[in-house]
């Protein structure tokens, strides 16, 4: 079925079944470490972002590829439970993507991933109606050719494109030329632009690819963003961290939610940081997705980390709390 109803957000990108193993400390080389529990949970960059937006009242569609195993059933069940319209291409006999995630006593995660090449999403498997019948497109660039085609379709239709990137995939520059809101991991701008200074890398990335916004998420140091005029720095919220898995995915969900509410950039970044922080208080990529009201409460009353990163030209927003918006 290629016909697609209008949605707020369509996501094209990664899903994964996460096996999360908590440890008191990260294992030393050559050591043997016992663990007492594990959790098998649905995850993946774009898939988790889409689910969060759906739970906040948005209409969403996810486009991706799975095998026909128990892991695939888990994803189908989770999309159904959340109410996400899932356009899944099934590959018989292929194992669905898997991640083994080690979480240390401070909540920091280390990810070991497995992805069968048969699950690469191909441009020929996309349908334009899936992409353009949306208010926004979100991609992670893993299946770079498919993501690039989707981004071009979206751009041509006037649909804004948001990207979550942490690796420089082959051909990624073609994708970046079709991104409006480029929000990447801390090291990505410096690696991409061959520039050791993060501020310069973020601004150069903006100028090179003509994005509306370029940004780098910085963990406990929050996020650094550039809109073409000035740098913004939003410190992260201080919460008891259980597991940082999915923090970036939920940050992107928070940013997209604010974008489609027509909030100011300051407010978008605040909301995204708060959503990500709350997600870190539970196990799994989606375990701590909270309500819009709970996120707004943290924005209004929460304390922040004193960031070690202090940009020379940033604007640190410490304004008045915002009222809770109704979901439109």
C-alpha positions in Angstrom: 0.0 0.0 0.0 1.6 3.3 -1.1 -1.2 5.8 -0.2 -0.4 7.7 2.9 -2.4 10.0 5.1 -1.1 13.3 6.3 1.0 13.1 9.4 3.0 15.5 11.5 6.3 13.6 11.4 7.7 10.9 9.2 11.0 9.2 10.2 13.3 7.2 7.9 16.1 5.4 9.6 17.4 3.1 12.2 15.5 0.7 14.5 17.2 -1.8 16.8 16.4 -4.3 19.5 18.5 -3.3 22.5 19.7 -5.7 25.1 20.6 -3.4 28.0 23.0 -4.8 30.6 23.7 -2.7 33.7 27.2 -3.0 35.3 28.8 -1.3 38.3 31.7 -0.3 36.2 33.0 -0.7 32.6 35.0 -3.9 32.2 38.8 -3.7 32.1 40.6 -5.3 29.2 40.9 -9.0 29.7 38.6 -9.0 32.8 35.6 -11.2 33.7 32.6 -9.3 35.0 29.3 -10.8 36.2 26.0 -9.1 35.5 22.7 -9.7 37.4 20.1 -8.5 34.9 19.3 -7.6 31.3 16.4 -5.9 29.5 15.4 -6.5 25.9 13.8 -3.3 24.6 12.9 -1.6 21.4 15.3 1.2 20.3 17.0 2.8 17.4 17.6 6.4 16.6 14.8 7.4 14.3 12.3 4.8 15.6 12.7 6.1 19.2 12.3 9.7 18.1 9.1 8.9 16.2 7.6 7.0 19.1 8.3 9.9 21.5 6.6 12.4 19.2 3.6 10.0 18.8 3.3 9.7 22.6 3.2 13.5 22.8 0.2 13.7 20.6 1.7 14.0 17.2 0.6 11.9 14.2 3.7 9.9 13.0 4.9 7.5 10.4 8.0 5.3 10.6 9.7 3.9 7.5 12.3 1.2 8.0 13.3 -2.4 7.4 13.2 -5.5 9.6 13.6 -9.2 9.4 10.9 -11.7 10.2 12.2 -12.8 13.7 11.0 -12.2 17.3 12.8 -8.9 17.3 10.7 -7.7 14.4 7.6 -8.7 16.2 8.7 -6.6 19.2 9.0 -3.5 17.0 5.7 -4.1 15.3 4.0 -4.5 18.7 5.7 -1.3 20.1 4.7 0.7 17.0 1.1 -0.6 17.3 1.0 0.1 21.0 2.2 3.7 20.5 -0.1 4.3 17.5 2.7 4.9 15.0 1.9 4.2 11.4 4.7 1.8 10.5 5.7 1.2 6.9 8.0 -1.7 7.3 9.8 -3.6 4.6 10.3 -7.2 5.8 13.2 -9.3 4.7 12.5 -13.0 5.2 15.2 -14.9 6.9 17.2 -11.9 7.9 18.0 -11.0 11.6 16.6 -7.7 12.7 19.1 -5.1 13.9 20.5 -5.8 17.4 22.4 -3.7 19.9 24.1 -4.9 23.0 24.3 -2.0 25.4 26.6 -1.9 28.5 25.6 0.7 31.1 28.1 1.6 33.8 27.4 2.8 37.3 27.2 6.4 36.2 24.6 5.6 33.5 27.0 6.0 30.6 26.3 3.5 27.8 28.5 1.7 25.4 26.8 0.2 22.3 27.8 -2.8 20.3 25.6 -3.0 17.1 24.8 -5.7 14.6 23.2 -4.9 11.2 22.6 -7.4 8.4 23.4 -5.9 5.0 20.2 -7.3 3.7 18.4 -4.7 5.9 19.9 -1.7 4.1 17.0 0.5 3.1 17.2 1.2 -0.6 15.9 4.3 -2.5 13.8 2.0 -4.7 11.9 0.8 -1.6 10.7 4.3 -0.7 7.4 5.8 -1.8 7.2 9.5 -2.3 3.7 9.7 -0.7 5.2 8.4 2.6 7.6 11.3 2.7 5.8 14.4 1.4 2.5 13.8 3.3 4.1 15.1 6.5 4.9 18.4 8.2 8.5 17.3 8.9 10.9 14.5 8.0 13.5 13.1 10.3 16.5 11.0 9.2 19.7 9.6 10.7 21.6 9.0 7.5 22.6 5.3 8.2 21.0 4.2 4.9 22.5 7.2 3.3 21.1 6.9 -0.3 17.5 6.3 0.9 17.8 9.2 3.4 19.1 11.5 0.7 16.3 10.7 -1.7 13.7 11.2 1.1 15.3 14.5 2.0 15.2 15.7 -1.6 11.6 14.8 -1.9 10.8 16.6 1.3 12.7 19.7 0.3 11.0 19.8 -3.0 7.6 19.6 -1.3 8.5 22.3 1.3 8.8 19.8 4.2 11.5 20.7 6.7 14.2 18.0 7.2 15.8 17.3 10.6 18.9 15.0 10.8 20.5 13.1 13.7 24.0 12.1 12.7 27.0 10.7 14.6 29.0 9.0 11.8 30.4 10.3 8.5 28.8 7.8 6.2 30.0 7.5 2.5 28.0 10.0 0.5 26.8 11.9 3.6 27.6 15.3 2.1 24.9 14.9 -0.5 22.5 14.2 2.3 23.7 17.3 4.3 22.9 19.5 1.4 19.3 18.7 1.8 19.0 19.1 5.6 17.4 22.1 7.3 18.0 21.3 10.9 21.3 19.4 11.4 21.7 18.3 15.0 24.7 16.0 15.5 26.9 14.4 18.2 29.7 16.3 19.8 32.6 15.0 17.7 30.8 15.1 14.3 31.3 18.8 13.3 35.1 18.7 14.0 35.6 15.5 12.1 33.5 16.5 9.2 35.0 20.0 8.9 38.6 19.0 9.9 38.5 21.7 12.5 39.5 21.2 16.2 37.5 24.2 17.5 33.9 23.2 18.0 32.4 26.6 17.6 34.2 27.2 14.3 33.2 23.7 13.1 29.5 24.2 13.9 29.5 27.6 12.1 31.5 26.3 9.2 29.1 23.4 8.8 26.2 25.8 8.8 27.8 27.9 6.1 29.0 25.0 4.0 25.6 23.2 3.8 23.3 26.2 4.1 21.2 24.7 6.9 18.7 26.8 8.9 20.3 25.5 12.1 23.4 23.4 12.9 23.9 22.1 16.4 26.0 19.6 18.4 24.7 17.8 21.5 27.2 17.8 24.3 25.9 15.4 27.0 25.9 17.0 30.4 27.1 20.2 28.8 23.8 20.5 26.9 23.8 21.7 23.3 25.6 24.3 21.1 23.6 25.6 18.2 24.1 28.2 15.4 21.3 29.8 13.4 23.4 31.8 11.0 23.4 34.9 13.3 24.6 33.8 16.7 25.6 30.8 18.8 23.2 29.5 21.4 24.3 27.4 24.4 21.7 25.6 26.5 23.1 23.8 29.5 21.7 20.3 30.4 19.4 19.6 33.3 20.7 17.9 36.4 18.8 14.6 37.1 19.7 11.3 38.7 21.0 9.4 35.6 20.3 5.7 35.3 20.9 5.1 31.6 21.9 7.6 28.8 20.7 5.3 26.0 18.4 7.2 23.7 19.2 10.6 25.2 20.0 12.0 21.7 17.0 10.4 20.1 14.6 12.0 22.7 16.5 15.3 22.4 15.6 15.3 18.6 12.0 14.4 19.4 11.8 17.4 21.8 13.3 19.7 19.2 10.9 18.5 16.5 7.9 18.8 18.9 8.9 22.4 19.6 9.6 23.1 15.9 6.1 22.0 14.9 4.6 24.1 17.7 6.3 27.2 16.3 8.2 27.8 19.5 11.3 30.1 19.6 14.7 28.4 19.2 15.5 29.0 22.9 12.4 27.2 24.0 12.9 24.4 21.5 16.4 23.7 22.9 15.2 24.0 26.5 12.4 21.5 25.9 14.7 19.1 24.1 17.3 19.2 26.8 14.6 18.5 29.5 13.0 15.7 27.5 16.5 14.0 27.1 17.3 14.4 30.7 14.1 12.8 31.9 14.7 9.9 29.6 18.0 9.2 31.3 16.2 8.5 34.5 15.0 5.1 33.3 16.5 2.1 31.5 16.4 2.0 27.7 16.1 4.2 24.7 12.4 5.0 25.4 12.1 4.0 29.1 12.0 7.6 30.4 9.8 9.3 27.8 7.7 11.7 29.9 4.6 13.7 29.3 4.8 17.2 27.8 3.6 18.5 31.2 6.4 16.7 33.1 9.0 18.1 30.6 7.7 21.6 30.9 7.8 21.3 34.7 11.5 20.4 34.6 12.1 23.4 32.3 10.4 25.7 34.8 11.9 24.3 38.0 14.9 22.1 37.2 18.5 22.8 38.0 21.2 22.6 35.4 24.8 21.4 35.2 27.5 23.9 35.3 28.9 23.2 31.9 32.6 22.6 31.4 32.1 23.9 27.9 31.8 27.7 27.7 31.5 29.0 24.2 33.0 32.4 23.6 30.1 33.9 21.6 27.1 31.9 22.9 23.9 33.2 24.4 23.0 31.3 27.6 19.2 31.4 28.0 18.1 31.6 31.6 14.7 33.2 31.0 11.3 32.9 32.6 9.5 29.6 32.7 7.1 28.9 29.8 3.5 27.8 30.3 2.5 24.4 29.0 1.2 24.6 25.4 -1.7 22.5 24.4 -0.8 19.9 21.8 -2.1 21.0 18.4 
